[in-house]
Amino acid sequence: MLPEFFEFYNPTKVVYEDGVATDLKPELDIIGIKKYFIVSDHIINDLGLVDKVAGGLAEAGFEVTGKYLDVAQDARLNDVQTCADQIKASGAEGIISIGGGSVIDTAKAANILFSEGGNLVDDYSGAHTLTRPLKPHVVIPTTAGTGSEVTMIAVIYDEENKEKLAFADKFLLPNLAVLDPQMTISLPFKMTAATGMDALTHAIEAYVGTQAAPISDAFAVGAIELIMKNIVTATKNGEDVEARGAMQIASTMAGISFTHSMVGCVHGMAHATGGLYRVPHGVANGIFLPFGMEYNFEEIKEKLARLAPIMGEDISGLSEEEAARLAIAAVRKLSKQLNDLDALPLRLRDVGVPEDGLEAIAEGAINDGTSFYNPREMDEEDLLPFIQKAY
């Protein structure tokens, strides 16, 4: 059944090529500015990836006016302000972010303050508060998970209140997303698994979400198929350029999907767990994904049944419900494979979440903005048993 209404907006240009991150002149010439400020983190910088990109920029006649490398595990409010201040002081005309979701989200939020000034929380909280395009932003992801290079969302951690704040606006969409598998080769195997499960969660939640539409479905299904076929290989062998590239493309496709159809209770639980107990976002999503699918089962079983063969399951002769159960089983099977590689924890107890903190996670998930898009109405008492199962 077709939705009564949907819209699709994807202005971010995506380029994919092995090695393209060091040869951006054709794309940057189109954008038309010469001075860029780089946002990254110390790990990416120490791996030499920032210097590789900066060297390519210099050879092509572009100027790097400065670098901000102090991005933490989660993009933080204070970092956003400091980063924006440094960008302004450097005389930059635009931003290049090199890193994972925290780096990209820090750059997105800093670009608001760089372009428009003001206070991030007081002036830009919520959705669609911007009135015009921001300064140019080029994104070079070094993980294959968040899809932030093609989303209109930036998630920023409020350390004082221990919560994650979401800023959503079409003007947060980057101008250019550069997918270069060479930029992910050095990604550690545990982060490869966690970010890959993040992308899988994006795709599955987008596919079954209340705002899903045929175009977002197509991106979600394509992402799911690529992830199921490549995440284990990419985790086992980080030098496999084809698997790395497939995961990058899948992450971007999932990002395009969920920025249109949004995500649900899995992300709500993951946001709460990350805010309260500092569990990395991809790890939390990987733990919660099958339990969120079970929580929503009655509302999404028709679509899950269609997903099962795409996830490698044989549904011959099975009922819709049996086929749908196989989709959840496929996620658990994949998580077990990654766990056997010591790449992904399976339970909340394995990542330091206290048992007496589960109710707080349920409360946080219910109050998270993703609850509005979940296929099943979010109820704290109903959700808590599934969080307990994840423990």
FENBELSUL-V202967 format. One record per run of one state. SS is the DSSP state (a for helix, b for strand, c for the rest). FROM is the first residue (numbers start at 1). TO is the last residue. If there is no record, write none. Layout:
<<SS;FROM;TO> <SS;FROM;TO>>
//
This chain:
<<c;1;12> <b;13;16> <c;17;19> <a;20;22> <c;23;24> <a;25;31> <c;32;34> <b;35;39> <c;40;40> <b;41;41> <a;42;46> <c;47;48> <a;49;59> <c;60;62> <b;63;68> <c;69;69> <b;70;70> <c;71;75> <b;76;76> <a;77;90> <c;91;93> <b;94;99> <c;100;100> <a;101;116> <c;117;119> <a;120;124> <c;125;125> <b;126;127> <c;128;135> <b;136;141> <c;142;147> <a;148;150> <c;151;152> <b;153;158> <c;159;162> <b;163;168> <c;169;169> <a;170;172> <c;173;175> <b;176;179> <c;180;180> <a;181;183> <c;184;188> <a;189;208> <c;209;213> <a;214;236> <c;237;240> <a;241;261> <c;262;264> <a;265;277> <c;278;280> <a;281;295> <c;296;296> <a;297;310> <c;311;319> <a;320;340> <c;341;347> <a;348;351> <c;352;354> <a;355;367> <c;368;368> <a;369;373> <c;374;379> <a;380;390> <c;391;391>>
//
